[in-house]
């Protein structure tokens, strides 16, 4: 590419970023596909002043700086189809999210033709779940198809790594120091006792096994109990989606007994639906208040083996119930031997707004609160199962 071509491309990109008004009269003119891309961007990010002669938002045609997507589902559906043809999937997902937030298009998602036009992603699933009972039966099946596609994509990406990390952690946590002869892991025992090597005459030698390393006697036995306690307030939508998928993955492991509890001001146990994350997600009801203390009280009542239990609280810690009670219950579980993990979010969105006072109080108990990405979650769970320090990212509390 020549210097002139590079400069022309740079100006073209800035023109698409700034729009006709931002670029001014000296900005380069756009035609063809560029003009159509500019029209799609203008419909969402324009200033709302529709110039004379501009086509309806959502339709193809010459670009004009006009804001708004119109009030009808067909025009929005056309716009969604346009941006999917112009931009890569990650960009489309951002634009969809902005359209829902900036222009209040949630109600239009109740129409089947809209759902057929959208690019499925975690945030769209959260929006659909927040609509809850407002969703008519004619749309529910389309919505389930969207939710299922996202859930299956997430499970495909995360399941293998999660099972591998946790299987290794469970194997290590199950090793015993006084194994029976048939349960001795001889390879690990020899390596653990190499310092006790004793040379013998003739060049031979022996290792004196002061410490035996063994496996648990039954690979089929339940070794750990896991309770996922998930805040389903509106701000936690993406975390709820990821928690449902991880809950289904953990429940598929025979050596884990997994329980999934979601809460707002009420507490709902969705454990019996863990074989299908879509059923779990449609069993949630995003929005409403938050009573973390009540949710932890329920989880505490279901613990039968404290030393072999991991409780994962996923919440921004904005408590609407008994504030001191929440911390006291977490302290009681910690004192009984429970591994207590607090995640401010389980998503790729970064650390959300959260209650810093409660986060600091939990940290003082030895249960630091931090935001966790889905890719990091297997490592967090593996460390909790092995009772090792958690891999807290730099952005943690």
BADREN-751642 format. One line per field, with one value per residue (C-alpha): x, y, z. Coordinates in steps of 0.1 Angstrom, whole numbers. Each point is the difference from the previous one (the first is absolute). Layout:
% residues N
u (X / ...) $
v (Y / ...) $
w (Z / ...) $
***
This chain:
% residues 397
u (0 / 14 / 1 / -29 / -21 / 8 / -10 / -32 / -9 / 8 / -24 / -27 / 2 / -2 / -29 / -19 / 9 / -10 / -30 / -9 / -5 / 32 / 22 / -12 / -3 / 36 / -5 / 2 / -33 / -11 / -17 / -12 / 5 / 18 / -31 / -22 / 23 / -2 / -38 / -1 / 24 / -20 / -32 / 14 / 26 / -14 / -12 / -36 / -2 / -13 / 10 / -24 / 0 / 16 / -16 / -17 / 24 / 7 / -3 / 29 / 8 / 20 / 15 / -14 / 6 / -33 / -6 / -25 / -11 / -37 / -27 / -8 / 15 / 4 / 22 / 21 / 3 / 12 / 26 / 12 / 3 / 20 / 26 / 5 / 10 / 23 / 18 / 16 / -19 / 17 / -8 / -36 / -5 / 13 / -24 / -29 / 7 / 3 / -33 / -18 / 15 / -1 / -33 / -20 / -6 / -6 / -38 / 7 / 19 / -34 / -7 / 12 / 13 / 23 / 15 / 7 / 20 / 22 / 35 / -2 / 23 / 1 / -13 / -30 / -8 / 0 / -24 / -23 / 0 / -7 / -32 / -13 / -37 / -5 / 11 / -30 / -3 / 5 / 35 / 11 / 11 / 21 / 15 / 8 / 18 / 21 / 8 / 9 / 24 / 19 / 0 / 13 / 27 / 11 / 0 / 19 / 27 / 2 / -10 / 32 / 23 / -22 / -2 / 37 / 10 / -25 / 8 / 36 / -8 / -23 / 26 / 26 / -24 / -9 / 35 / 4 / 31 / -6 / -13 / -7 / 25 / -23 / -7 / 37 / 10 / 35 / 12 / -8 / 12 / 34 / 3 / -10 / 27 / 30 / 18 / 1 / 19 / 25 / 28 / 7 / 31 / 3 / -13 / -36 / -20 / -34 / -24 / -13 / -37 / -5 / -31 / -25 / -22 / -33 / -32 / -36 / -13 / -29 / 1 / -39 / -5 / -11 / 30 / -12 / -32 / -3 / -27 / -3 / -20 / -8 / -15 / -26 / -5 / -1 / 37 / 12 / -16 / 32 / 12 / -33 / 5 / 35 / -9 / -28 / 24 / 28 / -26 / -11 / 37 / 8 / -32 / 11 / 31 / -7 / 25 / -18 / -34 / -10 / -28 / -12 / -19 / -11 / -14 / -14 / -22 / -11 / 21 / -5 / 18 / 5 / 21 / -26 / 3 / 38 / 0 / -12 / 14 / -28 / -26 / 21 / 1 / -37 / -4 / 16 / -17 / 25 / -7 / -15 / 18 / 27 / 1 / 34 / -4 / -31 / 17 / 31 / -23 / -16 / 34 / 13 / -30 / 9 / 37 / 6 / 37 / 16 / 36 / -9 / -22 / 7 / -25 / 3 / -20 / -3 / -13 / 8 / -6 / -26 / -20 / -37 / -4 / 17 / 34 / 19 / -17 / 15 / 36 / -8 / -13 / 31 / 22 / -19 / 4 / 37 / 5 / -17 / 25 / -19 / 20 / -18 / 6 / -15 / -2 / -12 / -7 / 4 / 3 / 23 / -13 / 25 / -7 / -35 / -12 / 1 / -3 / 36 / -7 / -14 / 29 / 25 / -18 / 1 / 36 / 8 / -16 / 24 / -26 / 11 / -26 / 11 / -14 / 7 / -1 / -15 / 35 / 14 / -28 / 13 / 33 / -19 / -21 / 31 / 18 / -31 / -3 / 36 / -2 / 28 / 2 / -24 / 14 / -13 / 6 / 16 / -33 / -13 / -9) $
v (0 / 34 / 30 / 16 / -32 / -3 / 36 / -5 / -31 / 19 / 28 / -25 / -17 / 34 / 10 / -32 / 6 / 37 / 0 / 27 / 27 / -9 / -1 / 33 / 12 / -9 / -36 / -26 / -10 / -36 / -22 / -35 / -23 / 27 / 22 / -29 / -7 / 37 / 0 / -30 / 17 / 33 / -17 / -11 / 27 / 31 / 32 / -6 / 27 / -17 / 20 / 6 / -28 / -26 / -35 / -16 / -13 / -37 / 2 / -1 / 33 / 32 / 9 / 29 / 8 / -11 / -15 / -27 / -33 / 7 / -16 / -31 / -35 / -3 / 30 / -11 / -35 / 14 / 21 / -31 / -18 / 29 / 1 / -37 / 3 / 30 / -8 / -30 / -19 / 17 / 35 / -11 / -11 / 34 / 19 / -22 / 7 / 37 / 0 / -17 / 24 / 33 / -4 / -22 / -28 / -27 / -2 / -7 / -31 / -15 / -4 / -33 / 18 / 20 / -30 / -16 / 31 / 4 / -13 / -22 / 9 / -1 / 36 / -7 / -31 / 22 / 25 / -28 / -15 / 35 / 2 / -31 / -4 / 29 / -23 / -14 / -37 / 7 / 13 / -24 / -28 / 25 / 13 / -35 / -7 / 32 / -10 / -35 / 10 / 23 / -26 / -27 / 22 / 9 / -36 / -11 / 26 / -5 / -36 / -19 / 24 / 1 / -38 / -4 / 25 / -13 / -36 / 6 / 20 / -27 / -27 / 20 / 8 / -37 / -12 / -15 / -2 / -35 / -19 / -37 / -21 / -2 / 37 / 12 / 22 / -15 / 25 / 30 / -17 / -7 / 36 / 13 / -20 / 4 / 19 / -33 / -19 / -24 / -15 / -37 / -21 / -10 / 33 / -6 / 21 / 4 / 27 / -1 / 12 / 20 / 15 / -20 / 18 / -17 / 6 / 0 / -36 / 8 / 22 / 0 / 14 / 36 / 18 / 37 / 18 / 33 / 26 / 28 / 29 / 25 / 35 / 4 / 37 / 18 / 12 / -37 / -12 / -11 / -18 / -19 / -13 / -12 / -15 / -20 / -15 / -7 / -15 / -25 / -9 / -5 / -21 / -23 / -10 / -31 / 10 / 33 / 5 / 34 / 22 / 32 / 27 / 33 / 28 / 36 / 6 / -36 / -32 / -26 / -33 / -10 / -31 / -24 / 19 / -1 / -26 / 28 / 36 / 13 / -12 / 15 / 34 / 0 / -8 / 32 / 34 / 28 / 33 / 8 / 5 / -20 / -20 / -16 / -9 / -21 / -18 / -8 / -13 / -24 / -12 / -4 / -22 / -24 / -5 / -35 / -3 / 34 / -11 / -13 / 28 / 30 / 29 / 25 / 32 / 19 / 35 / 37 / -1 / 28 / -15 / 9 / -24 / -2 / 15 / -13 / -34 / -6 / 4 / -21 / -29 / 1 / 0 / -29 / -20 / 8 / -10 / -34 / -8 / 11 / 14 / 33 / 18 / 34 / 11 / 36 / -11 / -31 / 16 / 17 / 34 / 9 / 9 / 14 / 26 / -18 / 6 / 7 / -2 / -35 / -10 / 12 / -19 / -32 / 5 / 4 / -35 / -15 / 0 / 28 / 12 / 5 / 0 / -32 / -7 / -33 / -10 / 4 / -17 / -36 / 10 / 17 / -31 / -23 / 21 / 0 / -37 / -5 / 27 / 19 / 38 / 13 / 14 / 35 / 24 / 33 / 18 / -19 / 16) $
w (0 / -10 / 24 / -19 / 3 / 37 / 6 / -20 / 22 / 32 / -10 / -10 / 34 / 18 / -21 / 10 / 36 / 1 / -23 / -24 / 27 / 18 / -31 / -13 / -36 / -8 / 9 / -28 / -17 / 5 / -26 / -5 / 30 / 20 / -3 / 12 / 29 / 9 / -1 / 24 / 24 / -3 / 9 / 33 / 9 / -19 / 17 / -9 / -27 / -31 / -31 / -28 / -26 / 23 / -1 / 29 / 27 / -5 / -38 / -25 / -18 / 1 / 33 / 21 / 36 / 14 / 34 / 10 / -13 / -3 / 21 / -21 / 3 / -38 / -3 / 30 / -14 / -33 / 18 / 19 / -33 / -14 / 28 / -1 / -36 / 6 / 32 / 18 / 27 / 30 / -14 / -7 / 35 / 14 / -24 / 10 / 37 / -7 / -19 / 28 / 26 / -19 / -19 / 24 / -25 / 26 / -7 / -36 / 9 / 9 / -37 / -17 / -31 / 21 / 17 / -33 / -11 / 31 / 6 / 32 / 28 / 38 / 4 / -23 / 21 / 31 / -17 / -10 / 35 / 15 / -21 / 19 / 1 / -24 / -28 / -19 / -9 / -37 / 8 / 27 / -23 / -21 / 33 / 12 / -33 / 5 / 36 / -10 / -27 / 24 / 28 / -23 / -14 / 35 / 11 / -31 / 8 / 38 / 8 / -9 / 18 / 31 / 3 / -6 / 27 / 25 / -6 / 7 / 31 / 13 / -6 / 19 / 29 / 3 / 6 / 34 / 22 / 14 / -30 / 0 / -20 / -30 / 0 / 0 / -29 / -4 / -26 / 22 / 31 / -15 / -12 / 34 / 17 / -24 / 28 / 19 / -27 / 16 / -23 / 4 / -7 / -36 / -14 / 9 / 23 / 17 / 10 / 35 / -1 / 31 / -15 / -21 / -25 / -10 / -18 / 13 / -1 / -22 / -31 / -1 / 35 / 5 / 13 / 2 / 3 / -20 / 6 / -25 / 16 / -27 / 2 / -27 / 4 / -34 / 2 / 2 / -33 / -17 / 32 / 2 / -35 / 6 / 34 / -16 / -25 / 25 / 24 / -28 / -6 / 37 / 4 / -28 / 21 / 21 / 27 / 7 / 16 / -14 / 12 / -18 / 20 / -15 / 21 / 0 / 31 / -4 / -3 / -27 / -2 / -36 / 6 / -15 / -33 / -3 / -28 / -23 / 4 / -22 / 25 / 28 / -17 / -7 / 37 / 10 / 2 / -4 / 19 / 34 / 33 / 17 / 32 / 2 / 37 / -8 / -29 / 22 / 27 / -24 / -13 / 35 / 8 / -29 / 11 / 15 / -5 / 7 / -5 / -34 / -12 / -22 / 0 / -28 / 6 / -33 / 9 / -2 / 38 / 0 / 29 / 5 / 29 / 33 / -7 / 30 / -3 / -34 / 14 / 31 / -21 / -23 / 32 / 14 / -31 / -2 / 37 / -7 / -27 / -31 / -28 / -7 / -33 / -9 / -36 / -7 / -36 / -21 / -34 / -25 / 9 / 27 / 36 / 5 / 25 / 33 / 38 / 10 / 37 / -3 / -23 / 26 / 28 / -20 / -8 / 37 / 5 / -25 / -28 / -24 / -24 / -37 / -35 / -19 / -37 / -13 / -12 / 36 / 18 / -5 / 17 / 29 / 6 / -2 / 26 / 23 / -3 / 9 / 27 / -17 / -3 / -26 / -33 / 6 / -30 / 5 / -3 / 31 / 33) $
***
